[in-house]
Amino acid sequence: METIHTIEWMKQVARDARVNARGLGLVPTMGALHEGHFSLIREARAQCSPVVVSIFVNPKQFGPSEDFQKYPRTLDFDRAALENLGVDYLFAPTPEEMYPSGFRTSVVVEGLSDRLEGRSRPGHFGGVSTVVLKLFEIVRPSIAFFGRKDAQQARILRQMATDLNLDTQLAICPIVREQDGVALSSRNAYLSAAERRAATALHRSLEAVSAAITAGEHDALRLLEAARRVLTAEPGVKLDYAELVDADSFEQVPVLRRACYMLLAAIVGNTRLIDNAFIEPKADSFRVSV
């Protein structure tokens, strides 16, 4: 595996690789890699060759009071893990490389970026869209792989790719969970043992919603009540939002009629976690993917 730190060298390597590639794959990450990332990389290797993994803790997607400085950085571990997974190239630029002096451009997907996570984290999605567009332009992948845990982010990036006529396809892969149901996240490293136990409330609340849907409940208020009941019963969890939204518009829906997401965000200790369930029509009922 070759480690690349500069944009020009990454662009040159990607140009050369595309000549004989069966489809260049990109897995964008911020490092502190875990099984969730590894599942994306395995999927990328199954569909593409060569595979590029980027590691870049993007300062533009962190707010002033967020955890940019303490965000886990484990480059030596990550590099070894990527070697073992058979990744071809690691792109690990510095902030100065990605955002040189005088950088002024921001990419904002209007109408999807200012609600839910965007409301709680102003400017976050502008930072995400900007860095992902830069990565797409640098690497020019055939397919880029993202996880469904960040469902709103995935929807925003799909819209950006459509609106800007990008050649890169987006592959959105399933959420990977621990045995107790907690969705894998680099920020889980912040949790104490007690907080880690409390974090299971997010998954338990989604399971409560799934059970209610299976029992025939389609009313959004009652489904949200089922989720909030579990979350508010856990003393270590402070709910930010629980919303049932249309899978395309991400606007609230009053009743299940088409594909939706149940989206959650909560503070556990001092750590902000997100999770979701995807709800889609299936025959005469709905299938819930948690």
N, C-alpha and C positions, 0 to 999 in steps of 0.2 A: 504493500500500500504506500502510495506517495502522499506526503503531507505538503499542502500548498498554502502559502500565507498571503500571496499578492493576487490582486484582481487580474492583472495582465497575464501572469503565468497560468492562472486558472482558465482564463479565456482561451489561451493558446492550447492548453492540454485538452480542453473540451472540444475545440475545433478539430484537433487531430483525432480525438476519440470518436467523434461523430462519423468520420469517414467510413469506418468499418464496424460501427456499432449496430446492434440489433435494436437499439433504442436506449438512449442514455437516460438513466434514472437519477433523481435527486431526492434526498431525504433531508429537509432543512431542520436543524435542531439548535437548541441553546446549550447543548452539552448536559453534563450530569446524567449520563445515559442510563436507561433502565429497560426492563423487558418490553415496555410499551414502544420505545424507540426500536428495540431489536426486532420486534414483530414487523414494523414498517420496513426495516432494512431487509429482512428475509423476503417480504413481499416484493420489494424492489428488485432483489436479486433473481427472484423467480420470473419477473417480467422483463427485466432490462439487463443490458451489459454494454458498457461498464456502469458502475454505481458510484455516485458522488454523495458523500454525507458532509453537510456543512455544520460547523459548530461556531456559533457567534451569539454571544449574549448582547442582545440589541438594546442599546441605551434608549432608543427613541420610543420603545413600547413600555417603558417604565415611567410612572408618574414621580413627581418630586419626593413624595413620602413613601414610595414603594421600595422594594428590596434589591435594587440593582447592585449595590455594593456587596451585599452579603449573599447574592444568588450563588448557589454552589457551582464551583469551577473545578473540574476533575479531569483535566485534559490528558494526563498520563494514563489514567484508568480508561478513559474513553478511547484513546488511541489504541491501546492494547485490545479492548473489546472489539473495535472495528476491524483490526487485523484478524482476529479469530473468526469474525463473521464473513471474511472474504471481501470486504469493501475495497474498491480499487483506488479511490482518491478521497482524502480528507481535506476539505477547504476550511481553514481556520484563520480568517483575517482578523486584524485588530480593528478597534473602533476608528482609529485614524485612517486606516486603509479604506474602510467603507464610507466614512463621512469626513473627507478631508476638509481643511479650512475653506470656508466659503460655501459649503454645501447648503442649499436653500430649498430643495424640492421635497414636497410631501404628497403622498397619494392617498386620497380619501374616497371611499365608496359611500356616496351619500344615501341616506335613507336606511342603511343597515348598520352603520357604524356608531350611531349615537344612542342606542337603546341597550338595555340589559347590561352586558359587560361594558359597552361604550359609555353608558350613563354612570356606572360605578367607577370606571377607570377612564376619565376623559383623555383623549389623545392616543389611547392604547392602540386602537385599530389602525389609525393613521400610521403609527410606527410599524405595525405588522405589515400592512400593505406595502409600505415603502421598501422595507428590507426584502420582502419576498419578491417584489418586482425587480429589485436590483439583482437578487440571486438568479431569477429566471433569465435576466439579460446576460449575466456573466456566464452561467453554465449552459443555457439554452437546452434544458432537458426535454426529452419527449414526454416523460411522465414525472410528476412530483407527488410524493406520498405524504399524507397528513393523517392524523388520528381524529376519530369522531368525537373524542372527549371535548375538543374545542369546536363544537358544532357551529357556533356563530362565526368564528374565524373561518372555518371551511366554506361557509356560505358566502362570506364577503370575498374570499379569494376566488371562488368560482365566478362571482359577478365581475370582479376585476378582470379575470382572464377573458370572459365573454366580451365585456365592454371594450377592452383594448385589443381584441383580436389576437390574443397570444396563441402561439402554437402549442404551448405546454398543456397537456391534459392533467387534471387533478384526480388522484386516486385517494378516496377517503376510506380508511381502514377501521375496523371495529375497536371499541374500547378494550383495553387489557386491564384486568383487575387482579388484586391479591385474593387469596383464598377467602378472606372475610368480606370481600366485595368492594373494598376501597379501590377506586380508580388510581392506577399508577400515575405519579406525578413527581417531578424533581423536587417540588416543594414539600413532599411528604417527609423529606429528611429533616425539616424544621420541627416536626411534631414530637412531643414527649410521648412516653408510653401511654399515659392517660389520655392525651389528646388523640393519639392514634386510635384508641378504642372509641373515643367519641366520634371520630371521623366516619365510622361505619354507619352513622345515622343517615348520611346522604344516600348511600346505596339502599339502606333499609326503607327509606322514604320512597324511593323509586319502585322498590318491590311492592310497597303498599299500594301505590298507584297502579301497578301492573295487575295486582290481585283484584282491585276494584274494577278495572276495565274488563278483566276476565269474567267477573260477576255481572257484567252488563251495564256498568256505570259509564256514561258518556258526557255528563255535565262537567264543564271545566271547573266550576266553583267547588263541586264536591270532590273532584280529583285533587285539586289544589289543597283542599282541607285535609284530605288523607295524607298528602305529603307533609304539610306543615305540622300536623299532629305529631308525627314521628320526630321531626326536627326540633320542635319546641319542647318536646319531652326530654331532650338530651341537654343537660345543663352546660356542657362544654361547647355548645354550638350556638353561634349567633347568626340567624338567617339574614342574608342580604336580599335575595329574591328567590321565589319559586314561581315560574310562569309556564303556562301551556300556550305554545305559539305555533302558527302555521310554519311548516318546514321550508317554505319558499320565501314568504314575506317576512317571517319572524314577528308578525303582529299577533297579538293575543286573539284567541278564539274562544267563543262561548260554549262550544260543544264539539265533540269529535265528529268530523265528517270526512276528513282527508288526512294526509300525512302530516304529523305534528311532532314537535319535541316537547317533552317536559324538561325544562331547564332549571338547574339549581346553582346557587352560589351561596357560600356560607363562610364565616370566619370561625376557625377552630383554634383556640388559643390566640396566637397572633398571625395565623396562617390562613390565607384565603384559598379556598378550594372550590372547584366547579365540577359538575357532573350532569349527566342527562340520560334520558331514555328516548328512543326513537319509536314512534307509534305510527303504524301504517295499516291501511285497510287490507283485510285478507278475507276473501269470500264474504260471508255475512257478519264478520266480526273484525277485530283489530288484533294485529300482532305487535307485541311490545318487545323491543330489543334494549336490554339494560346493560 
